[in-house]
């Protein structure tokens, strides 16, 4: 009987953990954060491209 209670407790904890993880990664706040960091990464990539282009043009004496 003790083993059954222990197994039931483990199963319940796994199910509860899965529900909490699902709720965490599907929340509206998480989606907003993901969009914010995606836009931040895109802006950083664009800044790097602009820097690279300026350096390339300076090497060619066009700027």
Phi, psi and omega in degrees: 000324179295321179297321179297317179295320179294315178298317179297319179296319179295316180298315180297319180294321177295317180296315179297318177298317179296320179296317180294319178295317178299315180296323181294316186273353178245012181284157179296322180298319179295320179296322178295315179297317180298318179295318180299313182289330176295315178294322177298317179294319178297318178297319179297317179297320178295321178297320178296320178296318179297318179298316180297318179295317179298316179296321180294317179292324178294323178294328179271002181059038179256352183244000000 
